[in-house]
Amino acid sequence: MSTIIRKGQESRQRPESHVCRLLITIDGPAGVGKSTVAKKLAARLGYTYLDTGALYRGVAWKVRSSNIDPGNSDQVAELLSTTKLELAAHEHALSVLVDAQDVTHELRSLDVSQLASTVAALPQVRHWLLPIQRNFATEGGIVVEGRDMGTKVFPEADVKFFLDADPEIRFSRRYRELQTDDQRKNLDDVRREMTLRDDRDRSRDVSPLIPATDAMMIDTSNLSIDQVLDHLTEVVSARQ
């Protein structure tokens, strides 16, 4: 059982009816700024924002809390058959509820992120989440970020971006992000765990982390969030 609920969208400024409401995908590894940029782009356009990584983290949280083997596809599939996942899209944030429990603030830890990468490699998990993501985007006017949005989930998306950055810059960004939480890690730990996740995501047989052939590639290593945002906005505006 799974649903995605749109909330808090009514107060957003909607574009004029003659403006085409696009489906925009933003893919890339951790630490490239895609979540921040996706949120800001959606807000600027008056679009809905969907963080698909939160869905996989929600599954990972349920797997971990249930003490089952994340590599056992049969056990995970059985678990999903009794799982209710809700993603509530608010004006400035997303809330993830697993079996009616809000687990949003537990999903950004490196432990859950690593586990999310493991369960994301299971075909059963990707199959379970695929219709949820696609149903959420049927009306257009949405910015979706993840790892296989432009290649697998929305191959017919109107505009596709793939963000990347120098690995050391990505490691440093993630390290600084973790210093604001209670889950402090040293830079070596972050580097090791992100490298493992990169290797797993890029080498998996099912929907690997690769750019779509028609995606616009953007290296964010030496760009500010505002510079990336302005560039994406310019590209999208040309398509509307």
C-alpha positions as CSV (number, residue, x, y, z in Angstrom):
1,M,0.0,0.0,0.0
2,S,1.4,3.3,-1.0
3,T,0.3,6.8,-1.7
4,I,1.7,10.3,-2.3
5,I,-0.3,13.2,-1.0
6,R,-0.1,16.7,-2.3
7,K,-0.6,19.2,0.5
8,G,0.0,23.0,0.7
9,Q,0.0,23.4,-3.1
10,E,-3.0,25.7,-3.2
11,S,-1.1,28.8,-2.1
12,R,1.6,28.6,-4.8
13,Q,1.4,31.1,-7.6
14,R,0.3,29.2,-10.7
15,P,1.5,30.2,-14.1
16,E,-1.0,31.5,-16.7
17,S,-3.1,28.9,-18.4
18,H,-1.3,29.3,-21.8
19,V,2.1,28.4,-20.2
20,C,3.1,24.8,-20.8
21,R,3.4,23.0,-17.5
22,L,6.5,20.8,-17.9
23,L,7.8,17.6,-16.4
24,I,11.4,18.4,-15.3
25,T,13.9,15.7,-14.1
26,I,17.1,16.4,-12.2
27,D,19.4,13.5,-11.7
28,G,22.9,13.1,-10.2
29,P,24.8,11.7,-7.3
30,A,24.8,13.0,-3.7
31,G,26.5,16.3,-3.0
32,V,25.9,18.0,-6.3
33,G,23.2,20.3,-4.9
34,K,20.3,18.7,-6.8
35,S,17.8,18.6,-3.9
36,T,18.4,22.3,-3.0
37,V,18.2,23.3,-6.7
38,A,15.2,21.2,-7.4
39,K,13.3,22.8,-4.5
40,K,14.2,26.3,-5.5
41,L,13.4,25.7,-9.2
42,A,10.0,24.3,-8.3
43,A,9.3,27.3,-6.0
44,R,10.4,29.7,-8.7
45,L,8.2,28.1,-11.4
46,G,5.2,27.5,-9.1
47,Y,5.6,23.7,-9.7
48,T,5.4,20.7,-7.4
49,Y,8.6,19.3,-6.1
50,L,9.1,15.5,-5.7
51,D,12.2,14.1,-4.0
52,T,12.1,10.4,-5.1
53,G,15.1,9.7,-2.9
54,A,12.8,10.2,0.1
55,L,10.8,7.2,-1.1
56,Y,13.8,4.9,-1.2
57,R,14.9,6.2,2.2
58,G,11.4,5.5,3.6
59,V,11.7,1.9,2.4
60,A,15.2,1.7,3.9
61,W,13.9,3.0,7.2
62,K,11.2,0.3,7.2
63,V,13.7,-2.4,6.3
64,R,16.0,-1.3,9.1
65,S,13.3,-0.9,11.7
66,S,12.0,-4.4,10.8
67,N,15.4,-6.0,11.2
68,I,15.3,-7.9,8.0
69,D,18.1,-8.6,5.5
70,P,18.1,-5.7,3.0
71,G,19.7,-8.0,0.4
72,N,16.9,-10.6,0.7
73,S,14.6,-9.6,-2.1
74,D,11.8,-12.0,-1.0
75,Q,11.8,-10.7,2.6
76,V,11.8,-7.1,1.4
77,A,9.0,-7.8,-1.1
78,E,6.9,-9.4,1.6
79,L,7.5,-6.4,3.9
80,L,6.4,-3.9,1.2
81,S,3.1,-5.8,0.7
82,T,2.1,-4.7,4.2
83,T,3.7,-1.2,4.1
84,K,1.9,2.1,3.7
85,L,4.2,4.9,2.4
86,E,2.9,8.5,2.2
87,L,4.8,11.4,0.9
88,A,3.2,14.7,1.8
89,A,4.3,17.7,-0.4
90,H,4.1,20.9,1.6
91,E,4.9,24.5,0.5
92,H,8.6,24.3,1.5
93,A,9.2,20.7,2.4
94,L,8.3,17.0,2.1
95,S,7.2,14.8,4.9
96,V,7.6,11.0,4.7
97,L,5.2,8.8,6.7
98,V,5.8,5.1,7.0
99,D,2.8,3.3,8.3
100,A,1.4,6.6,9.5
101,Q,4.6,7.5,11.4
102,D,6.5,10.7,10.4
103,V,10.1,9.6,9.8
104,T,11.2,12.6,7.8
105,H,14.0,13.7,10.2
106,E,15.5,10.2,10.4
107,L,16.0,9.7,6.7
108,R,19.1,11.9,6.0
109,S,21.6,10.0,8.0
110,L,24.4,8.3,6.2
111,D,23.3,4.9,7.5
112,V,19.8,5.2,6.0
113,S,21.3,6.7,2.8
114,Q,23.6,3.7,2.4
115,L,20.8,1.3,3.1
116,A,18.6,3.1,0.6
117,S,21.2,2.6,-2.0
118,T,21.2,-1.2,-1.2
119,V,17.4,-1.6,-1.4
120,A,17.2,0.6,-4.5
121,A,19.1,-2.1,-6.3
122,L,16.3,-4.6,-5.7
123,P,14.0,-4.9,-8.7
124,Q,11.0,-5.5,-6.4
125,V,11.5,-2.2,-4.7
126,R,11.9,-0.2,-7.9
127,H,8.8,-2.0,-9.4
128,W,6.8,-1.1,-6.2
129,L,7.7,2.6,-6.4
130,L,7.6,3.1,-10.1
131,P,3.8,3.6,-10.5
132,I,3.7,5.9,-7.4
133,Q,6.2,8.3,-9.0
134,R,4.6,8.2,-12.4
135,N,1.1,8.8,-11.0
136,F,2.3,11.8,-9.1
137,A,3.5,13.5,-12.3
138,T,0.5,12.9,-14.6
139,E,-0.6,16.6,-14.5
140,G,2.8,18.1,-15.3
141,G,4.1,21.2,-13.5
142,I,6.6,19.1,-11.5
143,V,10.3,19.0,-10.7
144,V,11.4,15.5,-9.9
145,E,14.9,14.7,-8.6
146,G,16.6,11.4,-8.1
147,R,19.0,9.0,-9.8
148,D,17.1,7.5,-12.7
149,M,14.3,9.9,-13.3
150,G,15.4,10.9,-16.9
151,T,16.4,7.4,-17.9
152,K,13.9,5.0,-16.3
153,V,11.0,6.6,-14.5
154,F,10.3,9.6,-16.9
155,P,12.1,8.8,-20.1
156,E,9.7,11.2,-21.9
157,A,10.3,14.1,-19.6
158,D,10.1,17.6,-21.2
159,V,13.4,18.8,-19.7
160,K,16.2,16.6,-18.3
161,F,19.2,17.7,-16.2
162,F,22.1,15.7,-14.9
163,L,24.2,17.5,-12.2
164,D,27.7,16.3,-11.2
165,A,30.7,17.7,-9.4
166,D,34.2,16.8,-8.5
167,P,34.1,13.9,-5.9
168,E,36.1,15.8,-3.3
169,I,33.8,18.8,-3.5
170,R,30.8,16.5,-3.1
171,F,32.4,14.8,-0.1
172,S,33.1,18.2,1.5
173,R,29.6,19.4,0.9
174,R,28.0,16.3,2.5
175,Y,30.5,16.6,5.4
176,R,29.4,20.2,6.1
177,E,25.8,19.2,5.9
178,L,26.2,16.5,8.5
179,Q,27.8,19.0,10.9
180,T,24.4,20.6,11.5
181,D,22.9,17.3,12.6
182,D,23.4,15.0,15.6
183,Q,25.0,12.4,13.4
184,R,28.5,13.9,13.1
185,K,30.9,12.0,10.9
186,N,34.5,12.8,10.1
187,L,35.5,13.6,6.5
188,D,37.2,10.2,5.9
189,D,34.0,8.4,7.0
190,V,31.9,10.5,4.6
191,R,34.4,10.0,1.8
192,R,34.4,6.2,2.2
193,E,30.7,5.8,2.6
194,M,29.8,8.1,-0.3
195,T,32.4,6.3,-2.5
196,L,30.7,3.0,-1.7
197,R,27.3,4.4,-2.5
198,D,28.5,6.0,-5.8
199,D,30.0,2.6,-6.9
200,R,26.8,0.8,-5.9
201,D,24.5,3.2,-7.7
202,R,26.5,3.4,-10.9
203,S,27.2,-0.4,-11.2
204,R,23.8,-1.9,-10.3
205,D,22.1,-3.9,-13.0
206,V,18.7,-2.2,-12.5
207,S,18.4,1.5,-13.4
208,P,22.1,2.5,-12.8
209,L,23.0,6.1,-12.1
210,I,23.8,7.4,-15.6
211,P,22.8,10.5,-17.5
212,A,20.0,10.2,-20.0
213,T,21.3,10.6,-23.5
214,D,19.2,13.8,-23.9
215,A,20.0,15.3,-20.5
216,M,21.8,18.6,-20.1
217,M,25.0,18.0,-18.1
218,I,25.9,20.6,-15.5
219,D,29.1,20.5,-13.5
220,T,28.3,22.3,-10.2
221,S,31.8,22.1,-8.7
222,N,32.5,25.8,-9.1
223,L,29.0,27.2,-9.3
224,S,26.8,28.6,-6.5
225,I,23.3,27.3,-6.0
226,D,21.9,30.6,-7.5
227,Q,24.1,30.2,-10.6
228,V,22.9,26.7,-11.1
229,L,19.3,27.8,-10.5
230,D,19.5,30.6,-13.0
231,H,20.9,28.3,-15.6
232,L,18.2,25.7,-15.1
233,T,15.5,28.5,-15.2
234,E,16.8,29.8,-18.4
235,V,16.7,26.4,-20.1
236,V,13.2,25.7,-18.8
237,S,11.9,29.1,-19.8
238,A,13.0,28.5,-23.4
239,R,10.8,25.4,-23.4
240,Q,7.6,26.9,-22.1
